């Protein structure tokens, strides 16, 4: 009987530890996705500023978002015709 209780307690403890590890990994992925989204949005804003200054602008450029060279965004502005532009931003951090 004592062995059964010990086994059940061990299984429950393992399940709880496993759940904590899973939640921690999920939380870290959320943080990483959020950071990537903010960096990409910064690139889109930089492209919008270039388009406001020069509506005919097309091409690619990179921006150092955080100022220390560790977080960059690569941006491409493509002419779709009829005065429309497509902005693509890729975060690198």
N, C-alpha and C positions, 0 to 999 in steps of 0.2 A: 504494500500500500504506500509506504514511504517512497519507494522507488518510482511509483506512478506519479505521485505528487511532485517529486523532484523533476521528473521528465516533463510534466505539464508546465511547471514553472519555468524550466529552461526554454521550452518552445515559445512561451509567451514573452519571455525576456528577449529572445532572438528576434521575434516578430517586431517588437517595439524598437529595438536597435536598428533593424533593417528599415523600418518606416522613417525613423529620424534621419538616417543617411539619405534616403530617397528624397525627403522633403528639403534637405540641405542642397542637394544637387539641383533640384527643380528651382529653388530660390536663386541659386547662382546663375542658372540659365536665364531666368527672368531679368536679372540685373544686367547680364551681358547683352541680351536682346534690346533692353531699354537704352543702354549706352550706344549701341550700334544705330538705333533709330535716331537718337539725338544728334549723333555725328553726321548721319546722312541728311537730316533736316538742316543742319548747319551748311552743308554743301549746296542744298537746294536754295537756301537763302542767299548764299554767295552768288549762285548762278542768276537768281532774280535780280540782284543788285547789278550784275554785269549787263543783264538785258535792259534794265531801266536806263543805264548809262548809254548803252548801244543796242537798240532793238534788233539790229541785224547780226548780233554776235552769234557765232556757232563755233564749236571746237571743244577741246578738252583742257582741263586744268586741275591742279591739286591744291588743296588748302591745308595748312597746318592748324588744326582746330584749337588745340590746347596750348600752342605757343612753345612747346618744348620738343616737338618733332616726334612724339610717340603716338599721337592720334591724328591721322590724316583722313581726308576724304577725296576720292577721285571723282570728278564731275565731267559729264559729257552733255553738251547742248547740241541737239540735232535740229535742222530745219525740216519741218514736215510740209512746208508749202502753205500758201494762203495766210501767211503771217503767223503760223503756229510753230511753236518750238516744243521739243521733248527734252526734259531734263532728267538725267539718270545720275544717281549718286551712289557710290560704294564706299562704305566705311572701312577703314583699316586702323585697328588699335591694338 
